[in-house]
Amino acid sequence: MQLEESRATASQQKEVTVHAPGTVANLVCGFDVLGLCLNEPSDVMHVKLLDEKKVIIHSKDGYKLPTDPAQNTAGAPLIEMLNELDANFGFEVTIEKNIKPGSGIGSSAASAAGAVVAANHLLNNTFGKEDLVRFAMFGEKVATGVKHADNIAPCIYGGVTLIRSIFPLDIITIPAPDLYVTVVHPQIEVRTSDARQILRKEVQLKDAIKQWGNIAGLVAGLLKNDYDLIGRSLEDVIIEPVRSILIPGFAEVKLKCIAAGALGGGISGSGPSIFMLSTNLQIAKAVEKEMMTFYNSIGIDYNTYVTTINKEGVKVVNYTTASISNINAIAS
Ligand code: HSE
């Protein structure tokens, strides 16, 4: 590539701030292959260009996440990016996390995706979105031990994404009708690595047939703006029966939300958050009320969000320009 060009241009935009949104992975039936991007909550990340090859991570949020860049979900993707560029520069990252780690709404993916989009902006968009997903998956590997893109891809592309394959990457954005998303995050932590560990390694053919029928139905429902089809496809006969035992009151909350008018929903990512899709704000709020009433009744603290699908993904909100001496130092 025009690496010198990208370094020189990079140096003219020395620091960038991005909003990295939460995401709902799996969308019930599409384990590891479907996800959507949320308008709320989102992390704020500041990324600065450094004139030596290193990655520095600062955390401004009080969460005890590793600051060793190789062990950090924002740091690992940046190391990969710098290695691929054979770079003589680096990045300093400050993370203000609003998406609680272990919540099931894509906290690790937001850090990874936010870091690579911000860095790419500083590099004058050297890389395409698919490359950014490829780098960001190194963050998921650090967080969960496995590369998966069903939070990363919607976080970078926005909207609803289908990850048909990760090796090689094949990401398809799925146009979706307007939908409201209600999320409840009971304040317990479920580590994605644990929630993956408990899954059965084999599935029965009859379950697989149901599951792929639902995935196809959900994608078709989204493409055709068919709310009924979306609703009846939000069924998971493989993962949910196993994972739901980790979430207090899961079955009851789900039933109450559907009775309140939600199209359907289920575990957000690997949990413990639960999400529900609704066709309008009034229903989405009634669903939130059901969630709150339930968790109040059993005495578990929670957060809720009533939001919509974020069509844009990680958003650059600010950048500042370097001085001439920095430009010379970095471009030389
Ligand atoms: N597909 C992943 C899982 C998403 O369910 O383990 C984690 O957020």
Residues whose N, C-alpha, C, O or C-beta is under 5 A from the ligand:
A	BS01	HSE	A25 F31 D32 D150 T192 R196 G269 S270
